[in-house]
Amino acid sequence: MDIATVGGLILAVVVVVTVLILDGGSPAELIAHPSAILLTLGGSLVATAITVPLEVTMRLPALIKVAAFQKKENPQEIIEMMAVMADKARREGLLALEEEARKLEDPFLRKGIMMVVDGVEPAQVRTILELEIHNMEGRHAQGYGFFNAAGGFSPTFGIIGTVMGLISVLKNLSDPDSLAKSIAAAFLATLWGLISANLLFLPLGGKLLSKSHEEVVFRRMLLEGILSLQAGENPRLIRDKLNVFLAPKARAEEGKAGAKAEAKA
Protein backbone atom coordinates (compact mmCIF):
# COMPACT_ATOMS: atom_id res chain seq x y z
CA MET A 1 0.00 0.00 0.00
CA ASP A 2 1.20 3.51 -0.83
CA ILE A 3 1.15 5.19 2.59
CA ALA A 4 1.56 8.67 1.11
CA THR A 5 -1.54 8.32 -1.07
CA VAL A 6 -3.87 6.55 1.34
CA GLY A 7 -2.63 8.44 4.39
CA GLY A 8 -2.87 11.74 2.56
CA LEU A 9 -6.48 11.13 1.56
CA ILE A 10 -7.39 10.14 5.12
CA LEU A 11 -5.67 13.21 6.58
CA ALA A 12 -7.43 15.43 4.05
CA VAL A 13 -10.81 14.12 5.23
CA VAL A 14 -9.75 14.60 8.85
CA VAL A 15 -8.76 18.22 8.18
CA VAL A 16 -12.06 19.03 6.45
CA VAL A 17 -14.13 17.41 9.20
CA THR A 18 -12.08 19.09 11.95
CA VAL A 19 -12.51 22.54 10.41
CA LEU A 20 -16.23 21.90 9.99
CA ILE A 21 -16.54 21.00 13.67
CA LEU A 22 -14.49 24.02 14.74
CA ASP A 23 -16.85 26.23 12.76
CA GLY A 24 -19.79 24.83 14.69
CA GLY A 25 -20.97 22.35 12.10
CA SER A 26 -21.40 18.60 12.07
CA PRO A 27 -19.75 15.96 9.82
CA ALA A 28 -23.24 14.65 9.10
CA GLU A 29 -23.96 17.85 7.22
CA LEU A 30 -21.56 16.81 4.47
CA ILE A 31 -23.72 13.84 3.54
CA ALA A 32 -27.08 15.34 4.48
CA HIS A 33 -27.98 15.83 0.81
CA PRO A 34 -26.88 12.86 -1.31
CA SER A 35 -28.11 14.61 -4.45
CA ALA A 36 -25.20 17.08 -4.18
CA ILE A 37 -22.69 14.23 -3.96
CA LEU A 38 -24.32 12.37 -6.83
CA LEU A 39 -24.30 15.42 -9.09
CA THR A 40 -20.68 16.46 -8.42
CA LEU A 41 -19.01 13.06 -8.34
CA GLY A 42 -21.26 11.29 -10.80
CA GLY A 43 -21.50 14.22 -13.18
CA SER A 44 -17.73 14.74 -13.20
CA LEU A 45 -17.00 11.09 -13.92
CA VAL A 46 -19.62 10.86 -16.66
CA ALA A 47 -18.43 14.07 -18.32
CA THR A 48 -14.84 12.84 -18.19
CA ALA A 49 -15.87 9.47 -19.63
CA ILE A 50 -17.23 11.30 -22.68
CA THR A 51 -13.81 12.84 -23.36
CA VAL A 52 -11.72 9.63 -23.23
CA PRO A 53 -11.85 6.22 -24.94
CA LEU A 54 -14.12 3.65 -23.31
CA GLU A 55 -11.21 1.37 -22.37
CA VAL A 56 -9.70 4.16 -20.25
CA THR A 57 -12.96 4.52 -18.30
CA MET A 58 -13.12 0.75 -17.83
CA ARG A 59 -9.62 0.87 -16.33
CA LEU A 60 -10.72 3.28 -13.60
CA PRO A 61 -10.58 0.69 -10.75
CA ALA A 62 -7.14 -0.40 -11.92
CA LEU A 63 -5.93 3.21 -12.03
CA ILE A 64 -7.11 3.81 -8.46
CA LYS A 65 -5.31 0.62 -7.41
CA VAL A 66 -2.08 1.82 -9.05
CA ALA A 67 -2.32 5.14 -7.20
CA ALA A 68 -3.18 3.57 -3.84
CA PHE A 69 -0.69 0.70 -3.82
CA GLN A 70 3.08 0.87 -3.89
CA LYS A 71 4.89 -0.91 -6.69
CA LYS A 72 8.49 0.02 -6.08
CA GLU A 73 11.27 -1.40 -8.19
CA ASN A 74 14.68 -1.94 -6.64
CA PRO A 75 17.11 -0.29 -9.07
CA GLN A 76 20.15 -1.19 -6.97
CA GLU A 77 19.42 -4.89 -7.39
CA ILE A 78 18.82 -4.44 -11.12
CA ILE A 79 22.11 -2.56 -11.56
CA GLU A 80 24.04 -5.28 -9.73
CA MET A 81 22.30 -8.00 -11.73
CA MET A 82 23.17 -6.30 -15.03
CA ALA A 83 26.78 -5.88 -13.94
CA VAL A 84 26.96 -9.60 -13.19
CA MET A 85 25.39 -10.41 -16.56
CA ALA A 86 27.89 -8.09 -18.28
CA ASP A 87 30.76 -9.90 -16.61
CA LYS A 88 29.37 -13.24 -17.74
CA ALA A 89 28.84 -11.97 -21.30
CA ARG A 90 32.46 -10.75 -21.47
CA ARG A 91 33.75 -14.13 -20.33
CA GLU A 92 31.35 -16.51 -22.13
CA GLY A 93 29.70 -14.43 -24.85
CA LEU A 94 26.22 -12.92 -25.20
CA LEU A 95 24.63 -16.28 -26.01
CA ALA A 96 25.40 -17.36 -22.46
CA LEU A 97 22.74 -14.92 -21.23
CA GLU A 98 19.83 -16.57 -23.02
CA GLU A 99 18.83 -18.85 -20.17
CA GLU A 100 19.01 -16.06 -17.59
CA ALA A 101 17.09 -13.70 -19.85
CA ARG A 102 14.16 -16.10 -20.14
CA LYS A 103 13.83 -16.17 -16.35
CA LEU A 104 13.58 -12.38 -15.96
CA GLU A 105 10.23 -11.17 -14.58
CA ASP A 106 10.39 -7.70 -16.12
CA PRO A 107 9.07 -8.02 -19.70
CA PHE A 108 10.89 -4.88 -20.86
CA LEU A 109 14.27 -6.09 -19.60
CA ARG A 110 13.63 -9.63 -20.85
CA LYS A 111 12.73 -8.38 -24.31
CA GLY A 112 15.78 -6.14 -24.51
CA ILE A 113 18.29 -8.79 -23.46
CA MET A 114 16.71 -11.39 -25.75
CA MET A 115 17.17 -8.99 -28.68
CA VAL A 116 20.81 -8.59 -27.68
CA VAL A 117 21.22 -12.38 -27.49
CA ASP A 118 19.58 -12.73 -30.92
CA GLY A 119 22.10 -10.34 -32.45
CA VAL A 120 19.82 -7.40 -33.21
CA GLU A 121 21.73 -4.25 -34.16
CA PRO A 122 22.21 -1.75 -31.28
CA ALA A 123 20.43 1.03 -33.20
CA GLN A 124 17.40 -1.21 -33.70
CA VAL A 125 17.41 -2.28 -30.06
CA ARG A 126 17.41 1.36 -28.98
CA THR A 127 14.63 2.28 -31.42
CA ILE A 128 12.36 -0.59 -30.38
CA LEU A 129 12.82 -0.04 -26.65
CA GLU A 130 12.39 3.73 -26.94
CA LEU A 131 9.11 3.10 -28.77
CA GLU A 132 8.09 0.85 -25.88
CA ILE A 133 8.81 3.68 -23.43
CA HIS A 134 7.03 6.25 -25.59
CA ASN A 135 3.88 4.12 -25.88
CA MET A 136 3.97 3.42 -22.14
CA GLU A 137 4.03 7.17 -21.49
CA GLY A 138 0.99 7.56 -23.76
CA ARG A 139 -0.96 4.94 -21.81
CA HIS A 140 -0.01 6.57 -18.54
CA ALA A 141 -1.05 9.99 -19.84
CA GLN A 142 -4.55 8.69 -20.50
CA GLY A 143 -4.75 7.47 -16.90
CA TYR A 144 -3.65 10.60 -15.05
CA GLY A 145 -5.36 12.73 -17.68
CA PHE A 146 -8.69 11.14 -16.69
CA PHE A 147 -8.38 12.33 -13.09
CA ASN A 148 -7.10 15.75 -14.10
CA ALA A 149 -10.10 16.19 -16.39
CA ALA A 150 -12.48 15.05 -13.64
CA GLY A 151 -10.83 17.58 -11.32
CA GLY A 152 -11.63 20.29 -13.84
CA PHE A 153 -15.26 19.26 -14.27
CA SER A 154 -16.00 18.76 -10.59
CA PRO A 155 -16.16 22.42 -9.42
CA THR A 156 -18.34 23.27 -12.41
CA PHE A 157 -20.82 20.54 -11.53
CA GLY A 158 -20.77 21.84 -7.96
CA ILE A 159 -21.83 25.27 -9.23
CA ILE A 160 -24.52 23.66 -11.37
CA GLY A 161 -25.84 21.91 -8.27
CA THR A 162 -25.84 25.18 -6.34
CA VAL A 163 -27.74 27.00 -9.10
CA MET A 164 -30.28 24.19 -9.27
CA GLY A 165 -30.69 24.36 -5.51
CA LEU A 166 -31.14 28.13 -5.52
CA ILE A 167 -33.80 27.82 -8.20
CA SER A 168 -35.73 25.54 -5.88
CA VAL A 169 -35.21 27.99 -3.03
CA LEU A 170 -36.61 30.88 -5.04
CA LYS A 171 -39.70 28.84 -5.78
CA ASN A 172 -40.44 28.47 -2.06
CA LEU A 173 -39.85 31.95 -0.66
CA SER A 174 -43.22 31.72 1.04
CA ASP A 175 -41.70 29.38 3.64
CA PRO A 176 -39.15 31.50 5.58
CA ASP A 177 -38.47 28.77 8.15
CA SER A 178 -36.88 26.43 5.61
CA LEU A 179 -35.19 29.16 3.57
CA ALA A 180 -31.83 29.15 5.40
CA LYS A 181 -31.57 25.34 5.34
CA SER A 182 -32.40 25.24 1.63
CA ILE A 183 -29.72 27.81 0.81
CA ALA A 184 -27.15 25.89 2.87
CA ALA A 185 -28.09 22.69 1.06
CA ALA A 186 -27.68 24.43 -2.29
CA PHE A 187 -24.15 25.56 -1.46
CA LEU A 188 -23.25 22.06 -0.30
CA ALA A 189 -22.95 21.06 -3.97
CA THR A 190 -20.27 23.71 -4.52
CA LEU A 191 -18.42 22.46 -1.45
CA TRP A 192 -18.47 18.89 -2.72
CA GLY A 193 -17.29 20.06 -6.13
CA LEU A 194 -14.26 21.76 -4.59
CA ILE A 195 -13.52 18.91 -2.18
CA SER A 196 -13.71 16.18 -4.82
CA ALA A 197 -11.52 18.18 -7.21
CA ASN A 198 -8.80 19.23 -4.79
CA LEU A 199 -8.77 16.32 -2.35
CA LEU A 200 -9.56 13.41 -4.67
CA PHE A 201 -9.32 13.78 -8.44
CA LEU A 202 -6.35 16.14 -8.82
CA PRO A 203 -4.24 14.45 -6.10
CA LEU A 204 -4.83 11.03 -7.69
CA GLY A 205 -3.92 12.42 -11.10
CA GLY A 206 -0.76 13.94 -9.65
CA LYS A 207 0.19 10.66 -7.98
CA LEU A 208 -0.21 8.74 -11.24
CA LEU A 209 1.88 11.34 -13.06
CA SER A 210 4.62 11.04 -10.43
CA LYS A 211 4.65 7.25 -10.69
CA SER A 212 4.72 7.49 -14.47
CA HIS A 213 7.83 9.70 -14.32
CA GLU A 214 9.51 7.21 -11.96
CA GLU A 215 8.79 4.29 -14.27
CA VAL A 216 10.04 6.17 -17.34
CA VAL A 217 13.34 6.91 -15.59
CA PHE A 218 13.60 3.27 -14.54
CA ARG A 219 12.95 2.06 -18.10
CA ARG A 220 15.55 4.44 -19.51
CA MET A 221 18.03 3.09 -16.99
CA LEU A 222 17.29 -0.44 -18.21
CA LEU A 223 17.69 0.70 -21.80
CA GLU A 224 21.15 2.11 -21.16
CA GLY A 225 22.10 -1.02 -19.24
CA ILE A 226 21.00 -3.30 -22.08
CA LEU A 227 22.96 -1.31 -24.67
CA SER A 228 26.03 -1.21 -22.43
CA LEU A 229 25.81 -4.95 -21.95
CA GLN A 230 25.55 -5.42 -25.73
CA ALA A 231 28.60 -3.20 -26.26
CA GLY A 232 30.65 -5.40 -23.91
CA GLU A 233 31.44 -2.58 -21.49
CA ASN A 234 33.25 -3.18 -18.23
CA PRO A 235 30.85 -4.16 -15.38
CA ARG A 236 32.26 -1.42 -13.15
CA LEU A 237 31.61 1.14 -15.90
CA ILE A 238 28.06 -0.13 -16.27
CA ARG A 239 27.49 0.30 -12.54
CA ASP A 240 28.78 3.87 -12.67
CA LYS A 241 26.67 4.71 -15.72
CA LEU A 242 23.44 3.30 -14.31
CA ASN A 243 24.00 4.87 -10.90
CA VAL A 244 23.55 8.24 -12.60
CA PHE A 245 19.82 7.47 -12.75
CA LEU A 246 19.64 7.13 -8.96
CA ALA A 247 19.36 9.81 -6.31
CA PRO A 248 22.70 10.78 -4.68
CA LYS A 249 21.82 8.98 -1.44
CA ALA A 250 20.94 5.79 -3.30
CA ARG A 251 24.21 6.01 -5.24
CA ALA A 252 26.15 6.22 -1.98
CA GLU A 253 24.35 3.18 -0.60
CA GLU A 254 24.98 1.30 -3.83
CA GLY A 255 28.65 2.19 -3.69
CA LYS A 256 28.94 0.77 -0.16
CA ALA A 257 27.11 -2.41 -1.21
CA GLY A 258 29.35 -2.81 -4.24
CA ALA A 259 32.48 -2.33 -2.14
CA LYS A 260 31.33 -4.98 0.34
CA ALA A 261 30.56 -7.41 -2.50
CA GLU A 262 33.97 -6.88 -4.06
CA ALA A 263 35.66 -7.31 -0.65
CA LYS A 264 33.91 -10.65 -0.13
CA ALA A 265 34.91 -11.76 -3.63
N, C-alpha and C positions, 0 to 999 in steps of 0.2 A: 504493500500500500504506500502511496505517495503521501507522506505525512504533511508536507507543505500544502498540497492541494486540499486534502480532506480537512486537515486542521485549520487551514485558512478559511474555508467555507463555514466551518463550525464557529470559529471566532467571529466571523462577520455577522452571523445570526445572533450571537451572544451580544455583540456591540449594539446592534439595532434594537434588540429587545431591552437591553439595559437602559439605553437612552429613552426608549418609549416609557419605561417605568419611571425613570427620573423626571420625565415631563408630566407625570401624573396619569399616564395611560395604562392600558393593560395589554399583554401579549395577545389575548383573545381578540382584540380589536383588529389585528392584522388579518385574521381569517373569518371575521364576522360576515363578510360579504363575498362568498365564493365566486360570484359573477365577475368581480373585479380581477380575481386571480385567473379565472378561465379566459377572460378577454385578453389580458396582457401576455400571459404565458402561451396560451393556445394560439392566440392571434399571431404572436411573434414567430412561433415555430411554423405555423401554416404559411405565413407570408414568406418566410425564409425558404421553405420547401419548394415554393413556386420558382425561386430564383436559381435553384441548383438541380443537377440531375437526380433522378429518383434513387439511384443506388447510393448517393451520398446521404440522403435522408434515411434510408434503410440502415445505414451504418451508424446512426446516432448512438445506440447503446454501446457499440464497440468504441466509438470516439470518447464517450464519457469514461469508459473503462480504462482507456489509454491514459486519459488525464488524471484519473484517480489512483491508478496503480503504478508503482515504480518498476520500470524495466531498465535496469542500469547495467550497461556493459562494463567489463573490466578491461580497459585498454592496456594496463600494465601486463596482464597475463597474455593478451594477444601479441603485444610487442615481443615478449620473451619467446612465445611459441614461434613467431615468424623468424626470430633470430636463430632459433634451434633448427628450423626447417632450412634456412639459408646455409647454415653450416653443413647440414646433411647434403644439400644440393651441390655444394662446392666439392664435397668429398666423393659423392656417389653419382652425381648427375641429377637433372631435373626429373627424370623418369622415376627416381627413387621416392618421389613425393606423392605418387599417384594413390597409393594405399592410404596414406595419412589424409590426403585431400578428400577422399570419399567419406571419411569419418567425421569431417567438420560439420558442426551444427549450423553455422551461419551460411545461408545459401549464397550470399554475395561473395564471401571469401572462398567458399568451395568452388563456385563458378570461375572466379578469377584464377585460382591456382590450377584448376583443371585445364583452363585455356593455356596456361604457361606450360603445363606438362605435355599438352597436345601440340606444342610448337607454334602457336599462333603468334604472329608478329607483334612486338611491343606496341606499335602505334594502333593496331587493331584492338588489342587488349584495353588500352587506355580509352579508345573511342567507345567501345561497348560498355565498359564499366561506368564511364561518365554519363552515358545515356541512361543507364540504370539509376544513377544518382539523380539525374535531372527529372526523370519520370517519377521517382519517389517523392521529390520535392513537390511536383504537381499534385500528386495524390494527397500529400499532407496539406497543401494549400487549400484544397477543397474542404478538408476537415476543419481547420481552424477558421477558414473563411465563413463556414456555416455559423459558428458561434458569434463571430464578429458581426455578421449580418443580422442575426437575431438580436444582438445587443443594440444595433441601430434601430431596429423596428420597435423594440419593447417600449421605450419612452413614448413613442408616437401612439402606440395602442393604449398606453396609460392615459394620455390626453384624450383620446377618443372616448375611453370609458368615462372620464370625468365630464366631458361634454354631454354624453348620453345621460349621465346621472343628473346633471344640472337641468337638462330639458325636463326630466321627470319632476325635479323639484319645482320648477316654474309652473308646472301644471297643477301643483297642489299647494299654492300659496295660501289657500283658505284654511290650512291646518298649521298654525304657527307652532304648535307643540312639537311636531315632528320635523320642522324645517331645519333646525340645526343638525339633527342626526342625519337627515337626508343629504345635506351639504357635505358633512364629514364622510359619509359613505361614498359620495361622488369623488372626492379627492383621494380616497383610498386607492382608486385605480391608478392615478398618477404615481402614488407612492410605490405601488407594486411594479409599475413600469420602470421606475428608477432603480429599485432594489434588484429586480431580475436582470437588468442590463449591467449594473456596476458591481454586483456581488455574485453573479452567476454566469451569464453568457460571456461577457468580455474577459473575466478572469480565466474561464475555461479555454477560450480562444487563445489567450496569451500563453497559457500553460502548454497547449498543443504546439504553438509556434516555437516556444523555447525548446521543447523536446525534439521538434523537427530539426532545429539548428544543431542540437547536440548529435543527432543521428547523422546528419550530413557531414559534420566534422569527423565523426568516427568512420564513416564510409570512405572519406577522402584519405584518411590515415591508412585504411586497408588498401586502397588503390595504390598509394605510394609504396607500401610494403610489398605488394604483389609485384610491382614493376622492378623494385630493387632486388627482390629475390630472383626474378627472371634475368636481370642484368649480372647476377653473380657477385653482388657487392659483399663486402666484408660484414659479417654479423654485427660487429661492434658499430660499424658505420650505419647499419640499418637501425640499430637501437637509437643512436643519436638522432637520426633523421626523423624517426617516428615519435620520439620524445618531444619534438617541436610542437606536436599537436596537443600536448598535455599542458595543464596549468603548471606554473613553476613549482608549486609544492609537490605535485604528483611526480614531476621530473626528479626532484630531490629524493623522494621515497623510492622511485624506480632505480635511481643510481645506487642507493644503499643496498637494495635487493640484489642488483646485478653484481655489486662488489662482493657481497656475501656468497653468491652462487659461484663466482669465479674463485673465491678463496677455498671453498669446499672442493672445487674441481682440482 
